[in-house]
Amino acid sequence: MAMTADGKIATANRAIHSFSSPRDLKHLYELRATADAVMCGARTIEISQAILGTGGEKFRKLRLKHGLAEHPLRVIVSGSGSVDPSAEIFKKRFPPIIVLTTKRASAKNLARLRTLADEVKICGELEVNFPAALSWLRTQWKVKRLLCEGGGELNDALFRASLVDEIHLTICPKIFGGRTAPTIAEGRGFQKLADAEEFEIESIKHFQGELFTVFSRRK
């Protein structure tokens, strides 16, 4: 994730979502080159028009060097199953697309998704059961390392399920402000300090005005 100095990942109206440097984008592709799969929430896919690709030949070769498939599996999360069928990601049909959803997705939405994605997996009643979903991805699709690129509600769900091992966070020298501007973890969050997920700083690097930080789960 990339965030402003005041902790925002987009403006209050969510119109501006890409504000970091070309070096940060390169770092994103470098991280994708280490993962079996890349996961995003449906709204993030729609707003950013992301296709979750490799980033080009250089990074495809890097994936092969890491012993991975040429392209990462692409995973979209939508509890309601209401993913925009015109989203850019569906215009590139390879590599495979998996949609994780719940039983509250309507039959109409499920039928439409099954024409767009390679597989639609129902994982939970009202919310996606992420421990079960990730276990299924590992068993059925051999996913051992999963990269999540947001948005904030998806991140929050993963934090609350204690499924985040590492955070790569780029801090950019900008201020967006706005009480409704999203942060890296939205959703329900933790109500008690004692329940908060704890991490340790692994590294901090300064490059042309941005801070590239890595946090790992506290053991």
Number of C-alpha atoms within 10 A of each C-alpha: 19 27 24 21 17 15 18 26 28 24 20 15 11 12 10 13 17 13 15 19 16 9 13 21 14 13 15 18 20 18 16 27 29 20 21 22 26 24 24 23 23 24 18 18 23 17 13 14 13 13 17 25 20 22 17 9 10 12 21 22 17 18 23 14 13 12 10 16 17 18 24 27 23 24 24 23 25 19 23 19 26 18 22 16 16 11 17 15 22 15 11 13 12 14 15 16 23 23 26 25 26 22 18 15 18 13 11 10 16 22 13 16 20 14 11 20 19 15 15 22 18 20 20 17 13 13 16 22 19 19 13 12 17 19 14 15 18 15 11 9 14 13 18 13 14 21 22 20 21 22 23 21 19 24 24 21 21 17 18 18 13 15 14 19 11 16 18 18 17 23 23 23 14 15 13 17 16 13 9 12 15 22 23 20 20 14 13 10 15 13 8 7 7 8 10 13 14 13 16 13 13 13 12 13 10 11 11 8 10 20 19 19 16 17 17 16 16 11 6
